[in-house]
């Protein structure tokens, strides 16, 4: 098998070699493509501003999202941490005018963005 220029996922353990150097013994070699998922073309982006980024507000946001379970991925951008997070599929949303209105009321008009590829 040709390995040059390819990326693989290794599962194994470390070992101390005969010369005292650290070795990695691969028990299993996998192609990482088997772990990837193709996301739907529509995604909901939510921006949490620094002033709203508190544990209580995040909990309220998650509860609101969970109230509308669906098949649209939700990506939350937290300004405070400069971090974007794709929520797990159990927190994907069924996006409609009602949930859009609630999210905009909570996060702000410019913090709710629906993107279609």
N, C-alpha and C positions, 0 to 999 in steps of 0.2 A: 504494500500500500504506500503510495506517495504521500508524504506528510509535509513537504516544504510548502510554505505559504498558506497553510490551512489552519483553522482554529478548531480545537477540540476541547471537550470537557472531560477532565480526568477525575476518576474516583480511585483513591488509593490510600497509602499510608507512608509515613516517613520512617527512615531507618538510618542508623549510623553505619557508614561504609567501613571497609577494611582499613582505609587510611585515616579514619576519624572524621571524614566529611559527611555532611548530611545528604542523604539520597531520598528520592521520592519514588516509591514503587507503585506503578499504575496497575490496579486490579481490573479496571474497566475503562474503556475509551469510547466516548459518545460524540455524535455530531450535535452541536447545540441547536441546530435548526429544528430538531424534533421538539424542543421546548418552547418555541416561539408561537405566537398566536397572531393571526391577521385581525386587526381591529376593524370594526365597521367604519364606513366612510364618514359618518356623522359623529362628532365628538362634542361634548359640552365642556367648555373651559370656564372655571370659576376662579376669580382672583380674590384672595383674602388680604385686605390691606393690613398694615401694621397695627392700626388702631382696633381692628376687629379680631386680630389674631390672639385670642385667649382660649384657654381650655373650655370654658363655658360656651363661648360662641362657636367653637369647632364642634362641640357636642350637639348644639342646636342645628348646625348646618348638616351634620351627618344624619340626625333624626329627620330633618326635612327631606333629604335625599332618599333615605330608606322608606319614607312614606309613599314614594312614587317609584317602586321597583320596575326596572325595564331592561332594555337591551342596548342603551346608549352609554358608551364609556364616559366617565367623568374624570376630568383632570383638574386638580386643584393647585393653583399657584399661590404659595405663601410668601408675601413680600418680605416679611420679617426674616425668614430663613433663606430667601432667594432660592426656593425649592419648588419644583413641580412634581406632583405625585399623581400617578394613575391609580384610581381606586380599584380595589378588587371587584370582580364581576358581580358579587353579591350586593355591591353598592352602586351598580349602574342604574340609570334612571329612565323613566318613561317621560320624555320631555313634552310638555304641552303649554298652552297659554297660562293656565293656572299656576303651575310650578314655576314658569318663567317669571310671572308677576311676584310670587313669593320670594324667589331668589333675588330679584332686583330690589325688592323692598328691604331685604336683609343685608345684601352685600353692596348694593349701589347699582345704578343704571349701567355704568361702564364696566362692571365687574362680572357680567354674565355674557358669554359669547359662544354661539353655536357655530361650529366650523364644519363645512362639508368639503371632502377631498375632491 
